[in-house]
Amino acid sequence: MFKHPDQQGFTLIEVLIAFVILSFGLLGAVALQAKAKQASFDALQRSAAIALGNDIIQRMRANDSSGFAGLYNGEFSSESSAGAAQPCLNARCSAQQIAAFDKQQWIRAIQARENTGALDDATVCISSTPVAAGSANEFNIQVVISWRGRQELSASKENNAVKCGAANDKRRLVVLDSYIYLRS
């Protein structure tokens, strides 16, 4: 077999440079995967918070009787006691009893989300205010869900102005605004 005098193999330096470039590429892929996993978990937490907020808003809409103002207002957390409320599934209940039952079921849902790791240290603040002074049939509703995320985040001035849950660098917020017109 005839060898060309100009033909030579790879040198060790060329192989090491190729290995370093490949290593940087693999490290970048691993970092990208880790960021994607963090973003996926944040999305899971946010969707769990939105589902909880929409649930209580729909419960409030179903209990749209006179005397609605103040039945659901308050601050609840995963530490709150669900208490004992009269079950209103097969019984006739007043608006106050339905609200107490809804809050009991909802606090249990918050605790279940925390037990599964979806929402850590969750706090929920609900406020319903009449649209106009003296209006007894139209209410603006605000549901704020606050929880502790895994990584630190610098919050905006608007987020720091929300007074629901412990304000820290890991706090996440979802604010749901809605409107209810009472039929009765």
Contacts in CASP RR format, 6 or more apart in sequence:
PFRMAT RR
TARGET T0000
AUTHOR 0000-0000-0000
METHOD contacts of the structure
MODEL  1
MFKHPDQQGFTLIEVLIAFVILSFGLLGAVALQAKAKQASFDALQRSAAI
ALGNDIIQRMRANDSSGFAGLYNGEFSSESSAGAAQPCLNARCSAQQIAA
FDKQQWIRAIQARENTGALDDATVCISSTPVAAGSANEFNIQVVISWRGR
QELSASKENNAVKCGAANDKRRLVVLDSYIYLRS
38 150 0 8 1.000
38 151 0 8 1.000
41 150 0 8 1.000
42 149 0 8 1.000
42 172 0 8 1.000
44 118 0 8 1.000
45 118 0 8 1.000
45 119 0 8 1.000
45 147 0 8 1.000
45 149 0 8 1.000
45 172 0 8 1.000
46 172 0 8 1.000
46 174 0 8 1.000
48 113 0 8 1.000
48 118 0 8 1.000
48 119 0 8 1.000
49 119 0 8 1.000
49 122 0 8 1.000
49 145 0 8 1.000
49 147 0 8 1.000
49 172 0 8 1.000
49 174 0 8 1.000
50 145 0 8 1.000
50 174 0 8 1.000
50 176 0 8 1.000
52 106 0 8 1.000
52 109 0 8 1.000
52 110 0 8 1.000
52 113 0 8 1.000
52 119 0 8 1.000
52 122 0 8 1.000
52 124 0 8 1.000
52 145 0 8 1.000
53 124 0 8 1.000
53 143 0 8 1.000
53 145 0 8 1.000
53 174 0 8 1.000
53 176 0 8 1.000
54 176 0 8 1.000
55 106 0 8 1.000
55 109 0 8 1.000
56 72 0 8 1.000
56 102 0 8 1.000
56 106 0 8 1.000
56 124 0 8 1.000
56 126 0 8 1.000
56 143 0 8 1.000
57 141 0 8 1.000
57 143 0 8 1.000
57 176 0 8 1.000
57 178 0 8 1.000
59 102 0 8 1.000
59 106 0 8 1.000
60 68 0 8 1.000
60 72 0 8 1.000
60 102 0 8 1.000
60 128 0 8 1.000
60 141 0 8 1.000
60 180 0 8 1.000
61 180 0 8 1.000
62 98 0 8 1.000
63 71 0 8 1.000
63 95 0 8 1.000
63 98 0 8 1.000
63 99 0 8 1.000
63 102 0 8 1.000
64 180 0 8 1.000
64 181 0 8 1.000
64 182 0 8 1.000
64 183 0 8 1.000
64 184 0 8 1.000
65 95 0 8 1.000
65 182 0 8 1.000
65 184 0 8 1.000
66 95 0 8 1.000
66 136 0 8 1.000
66 182 0 8 1.000
66 184 0 8 1.000
67 95 0 8 1.000
67 136 0 8 1.000
68 95 0 8 1.000
68 128 0 8 1.000
68 139 0 8 1.000
68 180 0 8 1.000
68 182 0 8 1.000
69 128 0 8 1.000
69 130 0 8 1.000
69 136 0 8 1.000
69 139 0 8 1.000
70 128 0 8 1.000
71 95 0 8 1.000
71 96 0 8 1.000
71 99 0 8 1.000
72 99 0 8 1.000
72 102 0 8 1.000
72 103 0 8 1.000
72 126 0 8 1.000
72 128 0 8 1.000
73 126 0 8 1.000
73 127 0 8 1.000
73 128 0 8 1.000
74 125 0 8 1.000
74 126 0 8 1.000
74 127 0 8 1.000
75 123 0 8 1.000
75 124 0 8 1.000
75 125 0 8 1.000
75 126 0 8 1.000
75 164 0 8 1.000
75 165 0 8 1.000
76 103 0 8 1.000
76 106 0 8 1.000
76 107 0 8 1.000
76 110 0 8 1.000
76 123 0 8 1.000
76 124 0 8 1.000
76 125 0 8 1.000
76 126 0 8 1.000
77 110 0 8 1.000
77 121 0 8 1.000
77 122 0 8 1.000
77 123 0 8 1.000
77 124 0 8 1.000
77 165 0 8 1.000
78 110 0 8 1.000
78 111 0 8 1.000
78 113 0 8 1.000
78 114 0 8 1.000
78 119 0 8 1.000
78 121 0 8 1.000
78 122 0 8 1.000
78 123 0 8 1.000
80 107 0 8 1.000
80 110 0 8 1.000
81 107 0 8 1.000
82 104 0 8 1.000
82 107 0 8 1.000
82 108 0 8 1.000
82 111 0 8 1.000
83 104 0 8 1.000
83 107 0 8 1.000
84 104 0 8 1.000
85 97 0 8 1.000
85 100 0 8 1.000
85 101 0 8 1.000
85 103 0 8 1.000
85 104 0 8 1.000
86 93 0 8 1.000
86 97 0 8 1.000
86 100 0 8 1.000
86 101 0 8 1.000
87 101 0 8 1.000
88 97 0 8 1.000
88 98 0 8 1.000
88 101 0 8 1.000
93 101 0 8 1.000
106 124 0 8 1.000
110 119 0 8 1.000
110 122 0 8 1.000
110 124 0 8 1.000
113 119 0 8 1.000
113 122 0 8 1.000
114 120 0 8 1.000
114 121 0 8 1.000
114 122 0 8 1.000
119 145 0 8 1.000
119 147 0 8 1.000
120 147 0 8 1.000
120 148 0 8 1.000
120 149 0 8 1.000
121 147 0 8 1.000
121 148 0 8 1.000
121 166 0 8 1.000
122 145 0 8 1.000
122 146 0 8 1.000
122 147 0 8 1.000
123 145 0 8 1.000
123 146 0 8 1.000
123 147 0 8 1.000
123 164 0 8 1.000
123 165 0 8 1.000
123 166 0 8 1.000
124 143 0 8 1.000
124 144 0 8 1.000
124 145 0 8 1.000
124 146 0 8 1.000
124 164 0 8 1.000
125 142 0 8 1.000
125 143 0 8 1.000
125 144 0 8 1.000
125 146 0 8 1.000
125 163 0 8 1.000
125 164 0 8 1.000
125 165 0 8 1.000
126 141 0 8 1.000
126 142 0 8 1.000
126 143 0 8 1.000
126 144 0 8 1.000
127 141 0 8 1.000
127 142 0 8 1.000
128 139 0 8 1.000
128 140 0 8 1.000
128 141 0 8 1.000
128 142 0 8 1.000
128 180 0 8 1.000
129 139 0 8 1.000
129 140 0 8 1.000
130 136 0 8 1.000
130 138 0 8 1.000
130 139 0 8 1.000
130 140 0 8 1.000
131 138 0 8 1.000
131 139 0 8 1.000
131 140 0 8 1.000
131 179 0 8 1.000
132 138 0 8 1.000
136 182 0 8 1.000
137 181 0 8 1.000
137 182 0 8 1.000
138 179 0 8 1.000
138 180 0 8 1.000
138 181 0 8 1.000
138 182 0 8 1.000
139 179 0 8 1.000
139 180 0 8 1.000
139 181 0 8 1.000
139 182 0 8 1.000
140 177 0 8 1.000
140 178 0 8 1.000
140 179 0 8 1.000
141 177 0 8 1.000
141 178 0 8 1.000
141 179 0 8 1.000
141 180 0 8 1.000
142 175 0 8 1.000
142 176 0 8 1.000
142 177 0 8 1.000
142 178 0 8 1.000
143 175 0 8 1.000
143 176 0 8 1.000
143 178 0 8 1.000
144 162 0 8 1.000
144 164 0 8 1.000
144 173 0 8 1.000
144 174 0 8 1.000
144 175 0 8 1.000
144 176 0 8 1.000
145 164 0 8 1.000
145 173 0 8 1.000
145 174 0 8 1.000
145 176 0 8 1.000
146 162 0 8 1.000
146 164 0 8 1.000
146 165 0 8 1.000
146 166 0 8 1.000
146 171 0 8 1.000
146 172 0 8 1.000
146 173 0 8 1.000
147 171 0 8 1.000
147 172 0 8 1.000
148 166 0 8 1.000
148 168 0 8 1.000
148 170 0 8 1.000
148 171 0 8 1.000
148 172 0 8 1.000
149 170 0 8 1.000
149 171 0 8 1.000
149 172 0 8 1.000
150 170 0 8 1.000
151 170 0 8 1.000
152 169 0 8 1.000
152 170 0 8 1.000
153 169 0 8 1.000
153 170 0 8 1.000
153 171 0 8 1.000
153 172 0 8 1.000
154 169 0 8 1.000
155 167 0 8 1.000
155 169 0 8 1.000
155 171 0 8 1.000
159 171 0 8 1.000
159 173 0 8 1.000
160 167 0 8 1.000
162 173 0 8 1.000
162 175 0 8 1.000
164 173 0 8 1.000
165 171 0 8 1.000
END
